Amino acid sequence: MVIAVLAACGGSTVGPAAATATADPSSAPAAVPVIGPLAPSGTPSSVAAGSVKPDASQPHWPGTTVLAVLALGGADGEIRKAGDDLQAAAASQDLKAMWGAADGLATLINGLLPDIDRLEVYAGTTPVAALYRKSFPELLAGAKQLRDSISNGDANGIVAGSQAIAQALADYAPIRQQIAALVEQAILQQRLLLE
């Protein structure tokens, strides 16, 4: 069963080799979804350091959109960690850790869903909102299914939940670079709001 979960999550082996098999997601075949980062998630560089000054000629974002971008950008690292935790738990055949990671992921995503609405009110963030609208419900459903299937001892549900999470994380991957760029802009927007 755990081998099927690993395969669904993008791993190909059980044991210590599993950690190295997917340690570099960029080396994974494109058709195999891997739990964890597929694109780098960075922290805003020059903007965070304060080297870029806000330009009053820039269009102003709604304040709630700025806050949503910052929240979603900050959550990207937590989503990455949840994927890594799920993969590590599956590799070590630790159902309790898998349950905890799935429950934590479900709680995180459920709390972030209202932020998608806040992205949709501004045209500049609407495209990334559409990506979140696709991946977050899938991620939430997969995490709940995995958690509940572990609680009920449902092996088929565990595999299906793992596969759903893997697909949702593959759908989420394009968001990573976009949200990092939007966070840089949101920091500038925050400065504009405060001036």
C-alpha positions as CSV (number, residue, x, y, z in Angstrom):
1,M,0.0,0.0,0.0
2,V,2.7,2.5,0.9
3,I,4.4,1.8,-2.5
4,A,1.2,2.8,-4.2
5,V,1.1,6.0,-2.0
6,L,4.7,6.8,-2.9
7,A,4.0,6.2,-6.6
8,A,0.9,8.4,-6.3
9,C,3.0,11.1,-4.6
10,G,5.8,10.9,-7.2
11,G,8.2,8.7,-5.4
12,S,9.5,5.5,-6.9
13,T,11.2,3.7,-4.0
14,V,10.6,3.0,-0.3
15,G,13.3,3.8,2.3
16,P,16.2,6.2,2.3
17,A,16.6,6.1,-1.5
18,A,13.1,7.6,-1.7
19,A,14.3,10.8,-0.2
20,T,17.1,11.2,-2.7
21,A,15.0,10.0,-5.6
22,T,12.9,13.2,-5.4
23,A,15.2,15.5,-3.6
24,D,15.7,17.5,-6.8
25,P,12.2,17.9,-8.2
26,S,13.6,19.5,-11.4
27,S,15.1,16.2,-12.3
28,A,11.8,14.3,-12.0
29,P,10.1,13.4,-15.3
30,A,7.6,16.0,-16.2
31,A,4.7,13.6,-16.3
32,V,5.2,12.5,-12.7
33,P,3.8,14.8,-10.1
34,V,6.1,15.2,-7.1
35,I,5.0,16.3,-3.7
36,G,7.0,19.3,-2.8
37,P,8.3,22.2,-4.8
38,L,8.4,22.1,-8.6
39,A,9.4,25.7,-9.0
40,P,11.5,27.7,-6.6
41,S,9.7,29.8,-4.1
42,G,11.7,32.8,-3.2
43,T,11.5,35.7,-0.9
44,P,11.3,39.1,-2.4
45,S,14.9,40.3,-2.8
46,S,15.4,43.9,-3.6
47,V,11.9,44.9,-2.6
48,A,12.1,43.3,0.8
49,A,15.4,44.9,1.4
50,G,13.9,48.3,0.7
51,S,16.0,49.2,-2.3
52,V,13.0,49.8,-4.6
53,K,10.9,52.9,-3.8
54,P,7.2,52.9,-4.3
55,D,6.1,54.8,-7.4
56,A,2.9,56.9,-7.0
57,S,2.2,56.4,-10.7
58,Q,1.6,52.7,-10.2
59,P,-2.0,51.5,-10.1
60,H,-3.1,51.1,-6.5
61,W,-4.3,47.7,-5.5
62,P,-7.2,47.2,-3.0
63,G,-5.8,46.8,0.5
64,T,-7.5,43.4,0.9
65,T,-5.7,42.2,-2.3
66,V,-2.4,43.3,-0.9
67,L,-3.0,41.4,2.3
68,A,-4.2,38.3,0.4
69,V,-1.1,38.2,-1.8
70,L,1.1,38.5,1.3
71,A,-0.8,35.7,3.1
72,L,-0.7,33.4,0.1
73,G,2.9,34.1,-0.6
74,G,3.8,33.3,3.0
75,A,1.7,30.1,2.9
76,D,3.7,28.9,-0.1
77,G,6.5,27.7,2.2
78,E,4.0,25.9,4.4
79,I,2.4,24.2,1.4
80,R,5.9,23.1,0.3
81,K,6.6,21.8,3.8
82,A,3.3,19.9,3.9
83,G,4.2,18.2,0.6
84,D,7.7,17.3,1.9
85,D,6.2,16.0,5.2
86,L,3.7,13.8,3.3
87,Q,6.4,12.4,1.1
88,A,8.7,11.7,4.0
89,A,5.9,10.1,6.0
90,A,5.0,7.9,3.0
91,A,8.6,6.9,2.5
92,S,8.9,5.9,6.2
93,Q,5.5,4.2,6.1
94,D,4.3,6.4,9.0
95,L,0.6,6.6,8.8
96,K,0.3,8.8,11.9
97,A,2.7,11.4,10.3
98,M,0.8,11.2,7.0
99,W,-2.5,11.8,8.9
100,G,-0.9,14.8,10.7
101,A,0.5,16.3,7.5
102,A,-2.8,15.8,5.6
103,D,-4.8,17.3,8.4
104,G,-2.4,20.3,8.7
105,L,-2.6,20.8,4.9
106,A,-6.4,20.7,5.0
107,T,-6.5,23.2,7.8
108,L,-4.1,25.5,6.0
109,I,-5.8,25.5,2.7
110,N,-9.3,25.9,4.3
111,G,-8.0,29.0,6.0
112,L,-6.6,30.4,2.8
113,L,-9.7,30.0,0.6
114,P,-11.1,33.4,1.4
115,D,-7.9,35.0,0.1
116,I,-8.7,33.8,-3.4
117,D,-11.9,36.0,-3.3
118,R,-9.6,39.0,-2.4
119,L,-7.4,38.3,-5.4
120,E,-10.4,38.3,-7.8
121,V,-11.3,41.9,-7.0
122,Y,-8.2,43.2,-8.8
123,A,-7.6,42.6,-12.5
124,G,-3.8,42.3,-11.9
125,T,-4.2,39.3,-9.7
126,T,-7.2,37.6,-11.4
127,P,-5.0,35.2,-13.5
128,V,-3.3,33.8,-10.4
129,A,-6.6,33.6,-8.6
130,A,-7.9,31.3,-11.4
131,L,-5.0,29.0,-10.7
132,Y,-5.7,29.0,-7.0
133,R,-9.4,28.3,-7.7
134,K,-8.3,25.1,-9.5
135,S,-5.6,23.8,-7.2
136,F,-6.8,24.7,-3.7
137,P,-10.2,22.8,-3.8
138,E,-8.4,19.8,-5.2
139,L,-5.7,20.1,-2.6
140,L,-8.3,20.4,0.2
141,A,-10.3,17.5,-1.0
142,G,-7.3,15.3,-1.4
143,A,-5.9,16.2,2.0
144,K,-9.3,15.5,3.7
145,Q,-9.7,12.2,1.8
146,L,-6.2,11.1,2.8
147,R,-6.7,12.0,6.4
148,D,-10.2,10.4,6.6
149,S,-9.1,7.3,4.8
150,I,-6.2,6.8,7.2
151,S,-8.7,7.2,10.1
152,N,-11.0,4.7,8.5
153,G,-8.3,2.2,7.4
154,D,-9.4,2.6,3.8
155,A,-6.4,1.6,1.7
156,N,-8.0,2.6,-1.6
157,G,-9.0,6.0,-0.2
158,I,-5.4,6.5,1.0
159,V,-4.1,5.9,-2.5
160,A,-6.9,8.1,-4.1
161,G,-6.2,10.9,-1.6
162,S,-2.5,10.7,-2.3
163,Q,-3.1,10.9,-6.0
164,A,-5.4,13.8,-5.6
165,I,-2.8,15.7,-3.5
166,A,-0.1,14.9,-6.1
167,Q,-2.3,16.2,-8.9
168,A,-3.3,19.3,-7.0
169,L,0.4,20.1,-6.2
170,A,1.2,19.7,-9.9
171,D,-1.6,22.2,-10.6
172,Y,-0.3,24.5,-7.9
173,A,3.3,24.5,-9.2
174,P,2.8,27.3,-11.7
175,I,1.6,29.5,-8.9
176,R,4.9,29.5,-7.1
177,Q,6.8,31.9,-9.4
178,Q,3.8,34.1,-9.9
179,I,3.0,34.5,-6.3
180,A,6.7,35.3,-5.5
181,A,6.6,38.1,-8.1
182,L,3.2,39.3,-6.8
183,V,4.6,39.4,-3.3
184,E,7.3,41.8,-4.4
185,Q,4.6,44.0,-5.9
186,A,2.4,43.7,-2.8
187,I,5.2,45.0,-0.6
188,L,5.5,48.1,-2.9
189,Q,1.7,48.4,-2.8
190,Q,1.8,48.2,1.0
191,R,4.3,51.0,1.1
192,L,2.0,53.1,-1.2
193,L,-0.9,52.5,1.1
194,L,1.1,53.6,4.1
195,E,2.4,56.8,2.5
